[in-house]
Amino acid sequence: MERRGLEDLRERVPCGAVLEVAGFTIDLKESTRRAVKYRRNAEIVIVIHEGRGWFDPLSDAKGDVFGLAKHLNALSFSDAVERVAGLIGFSAALPVWQVGQEFRAARNEASGVSVQARWAERSMLWRGSEAWHYLRSERCLPENIILAAMRTDLLREGPFGSMWAAHVDDDGIVSGWEERGPVWRGFATGGSKVLFRFGAEDAMRLCVTEAAIDAMSLAAFEGFREGSMYLSTGGGWSPITHRALRKLAERKGSRLVAATDANSQGETFAGRLRDIADATGCDWQRLKPPAEDWNDALRAREIERRKRKMERIGGLPHARRAHQG
């Protein structure tokens, strides 16, 4: 096929069409306007460039729609072109965006400010702020955990009542941040996922989760265990994240704790952590949350605690009336 014909196919067939036909579905909670996450069991593909490009966050694979067809089906280039051509006219599902996501995407696209400058210009949390309320009321994180993260400058106030949780590199420089709130979620536009690092810098027990809120939730479960660092990969596994984890695991006497989610993706990440432990000679442990993730487990525990408290409070008037009778 001539170059002009290939360019026409690229324009007419989005990567989402190839993925949908292959059985992938959109994970709206983990998507943004600029990066739409597709899942098929433990497999993940992120579609970018308005559907014209893609990458696999669990490997170095990336490319255009033809490369995607080759990647998914082990095809030659000519067979991949034929497969893509067969999807002309196919209407792929499109994510339904919330107002907050659109506003944030537009704001980031219009901004030429560096990641570090954008982080610095955001306000820190305070008691009663919207991000504080989100973490305390909706995510059930204890005050002492939020305050500890604030003291180490890991949290910022984001838009729409959200919070930003910093990812930092080996030198402690902010490389990006996880964005979580009641309206939307995502990662800093133009930023890099390295690691969210919560706890002692010289910790030997390294607990790896998939989200900053899960890292803080696990710390709450364990009473912020001494000698532990609670880490988050931000749901991805880039080469830079791999190198950062390996560097931590190479510390003499370290233990790598795979505290990833209790699902197929969590098991995939746990296997990758096991490989790092084997390669570096450090100890390894699998620590599964009692729910799908650590924050789900923390919220379930808090709901049960509040229920018992209400039952105790609700029983007192009846007891008094019975005594008076």
C-alpha positions in Angstrom: 0.0 0.0 0.0 1.3 3.5 -0.9 2.3 5.9 1.9 -0.8 8.1 1.2 -3.1 5.1 1.7 -1.4 4.2 5.0 -1.8 7.8 6.3 -5.5 7.7 5.3 -5.9 4.5 7.3 -4.2 6.0 10.3 -6.6 8.9 10.2 -9.8 6.8 9.7 -9.2 4.0 12.2 -8.4 5.0 15.8 -6.5 2.7 18.1 -9.6 2.3 20.2 -11.3 0.4 17.4 -8.5 -2.2 17.3 -8.6 -2.6 21.1 -12.4 -2.8 21.3 -12.5 -5.6 18.7 -9.8 -7.4 20.6 -11.9 -7.4 23.7 -10.5 -4.4 25.6 -12.7 -2.0 27.4 -12.2 1.6 28.6 -11.3 2.1 32.3 -13.0 5.5 32.7 -11.8 6.0 36.3 -8.2 5.7 35.3 -8.5 7.7 32.0 -8.1 11.3 31.1 -8.9 13.1 27.9 -5.3 12.9 26.7 -4.7 9.3 27.9 -7.5 6.7 27.7 -6.8 3.5 29.5 -8.0 0.2 28.0 -8.0 -3.1 29.9 -8.3 -6.8 29.0 -7.8 -8.8 32.2 -4.3 -8.0 33.3 -3.3 -6.3 30.0 -3.3 -2.5 29.8 -2.9 -0.2 26.8 -3.0 3.6 27.0 -4.3 5.4 23.9 -2.9 8.9 23.3 -2.7 11.5 20.5 -6.5 11.6 20.1 -6.6 7.9 19.3 -3.6 7.9 16.9 -1.0 6.5 19.2 -0.6 4.1 22.1 1.8 2.6 24.6 1.9 -0.3 27.1 2.7 0.9 30.6 3.9 -2.5 31.6 6.6 -2.7 28.9 8.3 -0.5 26.3 5.8 -1.3 23.5 4.3 1.7 21.7 3.4 3.0 18.3 0.6 3.7 15.8 -2.5 1.8 14.9 -0.6 -0.6 12.7 1.9 -1.3 15.5 -1.0 -2.0 17.8 -2.5 -4.5 15.5 0.9 -6.2 15.2 1.4 -6.1 19.0 -1.9 -7.6 19.9 -2.1 -10.3 17.2 1.5 -11.2 16.4 1.0 -10.1 12.8 3.3 -9.1 10.0 3.1 -5.5 8.9 1.1 -6.3 5.8 -1.4 -8.4 7.8 -1.7 -5.6 10.4 -2.5 -3.2 7.6 -5.2 -5.6 6.3 -6.6 -6.0 9.8 -6.8 -2.2 10.3 -8.4 -1.7 6.9 -11.1 -4.1 7.9 -12.1 -1.7 10.7 -13.0 1.3 8.5 -16.4 2.5 9.5 -16.3 0.7 12.9 -17.6 3.0 15.6 -15.5 2.6 18.7 -16.9 3.4 22.1 -15.9 6.8 23.4 -15.5 7.8 27.1 -18.0 10.2 28.6 -15.9 13.0 30.2 -16.9 14.9 33.3 -16.7 18.7 33.4 -13.8 18.6 35.8 -11.7 16.4 33.5 -12.3 18.6 30.5 -11.4 21.7 32.5 -8.2 20.2 33.9 -7.1 18.9 30.5 -7.6 22.2 28.9 -5.8 24.0 31.7 -2.8 21.7 31.4 -2.6 21.8 27.6 -2.6 25.6 27.7 0.1 25.7 30.4 3.8 25.9 29.4 4.9 26.0 33.1 7.3 23.3 34.3 6.1 20.4 36.5 8.1 21.7 39.5 6.7 25.2 39.1 3.1 24.0 38.8 3.6 21.9 42.0 5.1 24.8 43.9 2.2 27.2 43.0 -0.5 24.9 44.5 -1.5 25.4 48.1 -0.6 23.0 50.8 -3.5 21.2 52.6 -4.9 22.5 55.9 -7.6 21.2 58.3 -11.0 21.9 56.6 -9.6 22.4 53.1 -11.4 20.6 50.3 -8.6 18.1 49.8 -8.4 17.5 53.5 -12.2 16.8 53.5 -11.8 14.4 50.6 -9.1 12.4 52.2 -10.7 12.3 55.7 -14.4 11.9 54.8 -14.4 10.1 51.5 -11.2 8.1 51.8 -11.3 7.7 55.6 -7.6 8.4 56.1 -6.7 9.2 59.7 -5.5 12.7 60.6 -2.1 11.5 61.7 -1.4 9.9 58.3 -2.5 13.0 56.4 -0.4 15.3 58.7 2.6 13.0 58.3 2.3 13.3 54.5 1.9 17.0 54.7 5.0 17.4 56.9 7.1 15.7 54.2 5.5 18.0 51.5 3.9 15.1 49.6 0.4 16.6 49.2 -1.1 19.6 47.5 -4.6 21.1 47.0 -5.8 20.2 43.5 -8.9 21.6 41.6 -12.4 20.4 42.2 -11.8 19.3 45.8 -9.0 16.9 44.7 -5.6 16.2 46.2 -2.2 15.9 44.4 0.3 13.3 45.7 3.9 13.9 44.6 6.1 11.4 42.8 9.7 12.1 43.3 12.9 10.9 41.7 16.0 9.5 43.4 17.1 13.1 44.2 13.8 14.0 45.8 12.8 16.2 42.9 9.0 16.3 42.1 8.6 14.5 38.7 4.7 14.5 38.7 1.8 13.7 40.9 -1.2 11.5 41.2 -4.5 13.4 41.0 -7.4 12.0 43.0 -10.7 13.6 43.8 -14.5 13.2 43.9 -14.9 14.3 40.3 -12.0 12.9 38.4 -8.6 11.3 38.6 -5.4 11.2 36.5 -1.7 12.0 36.5 0.1 15.3 36.0 0.2 16.3 32.4 3.8 16.4 31.3 4.9 14.6 34.5 6.7 11.3 35.0 5.6 8.5 37.2 8.5 7.5 39.3 7.5 6.7 42.9 5.3 8.3 45.7 7.5 7.8 48.8 5.9 8.0 52.2 8.0 7.2 55.3 11.6 7.1 56.4 14.1 7.6 53.6 16.4 5.0 55.0 13.7 2.4 55.5 14.6 -1.2 54.8 11.0 -2.4 54.5 9.6 -1.2 51.2 5.9 -1.6 50.7 4.8 -1.1 47.1 1.2 -0.2 46.2 -0.5 1.0 43.0 -1.8 4.3 44.3 -0.7 7.0 46.8 -4.0 6.7 48.7 -3.4 3.0 49.0 0.1 3.6 50.3 -1.2 5.9 53.0 -4.1 3.5 53.7 -1.7 0.7 54.3 0.4 2.9 56.6 -2.9 3.6 58.5 -3.6 -0.2 58.8 -0.1 -0.8 60.1 0.1 2.2 62.5 2.8 3.7 60.3 5.2 0.9 61.1 8.7 2.0 62.0 11.4 1.3 59.4 8.8 1.1 56.6 8.5 3.2 53.4 5.1 3.1 51.7 5.4 3.5 47.9 3.1 3.9 45.0 3.9 3.3 41.3 0.8 5.3 40.3 -0.7 2.3 38.5 2.0 2.2 35.9 5.3 0.4 35.5 7.7 2.5 33.4 11.4 1.8 33.0 12.2 4.7 35.4 9.9 3.2 38.0 11.6 -0.2 37.6 15.1 1.4 38.1 13.9 3.4 41.1 12.5 0.3 42.8 15.6 -1.8 42.0 17.9 0.9 43.5 15.9 0.8 46.7 15.9 -3.0 46.7 19.7 -3.1 46.4 20.1 -1.6 49.9 21.7 -4.3 52.1 19.1 -5.9 54.4 16.1 -4.5 52.5 12.7 -6.3 52.1 10.4 -5.7 49.1 6.8 -6.0 50.1 4.3 -6.5 47.2 1.3 -4.7 48.7 -0.4 -4.4 45.3 -4.2 -4.9 44.6 -5.9 -8.2 45.1 -6.7 -8.6 41.4 -5.0 -9.8 38.2 -3.1 -6.5 37.6 -1.9 -6.6 41.2 -0.6 -10.1 40.8 1.2 -9.0 37.6 2.9 -6.2 39.5 3.7 -8.5 42.4 5.5 -10.8 40.0 7.6 -8.0 38.7 8.5 -7.1 42.3 9.5 -10.7 42.9 11.7 -10.5 39.9 13.5 -7.4 41.3 13.9 -9.2 44.6 15.4 -12.2 42.9 17.7 -10.1 40.9 19.0 -8.0 43.8 19.0 -10.7 46.5 16.7 -8.8 48.8 13.8 -10.4 50.8 10.3 -10.5 49.3 6.8 -10.7 50.7 3.3 -10.7 49.2 0.9 -8.7 51.3 -2.7 -8.7 49.9 -5.3 -6.3 51.0 -8.5 -7.8 52.6 -10.5 -6.0 49.9 -9.5 -5.2 46.3 -7.2 -2.4 47.4 -6.0 -1.0 50.7 -8.3 2.0 50.7 -11.3 -0.1 50.1 -10.3 -2.1 53.1 -9.7 1.0 55.2 -13.1 2.4 54.3 -14.8 -0.9 55.1 -13.1 -0.9 58.5 -14.2 2.7 59.2 -17.8 2.0 58.1 -17.9 -1.0 60.5 -16.4 1.1 63.3 -19.0 3.8 62.8 -21.8 1.3 62.7 -20.7 -0.2 66.0 -20.4 3.2 67.6 -23.9 4.2 66.4 -25.3 0.9 67.8 -23.7 1.7 71.2 -25.1 5.2 71.2 -28.5 4.1 70.0 -28.8 1.5 72.7 -28.2 3.9 75.6 -31.6 5.7 75.6 -33.4 2.3 75.5 -31.4 1.1 78.4 -32.2 4.2 80.4 -35.9 3.9 79.6 -35.9 0.2 80.7 -34.2 1.1 83.9 -36.7 3.9 84.6 -39.6 1.5 84.0 
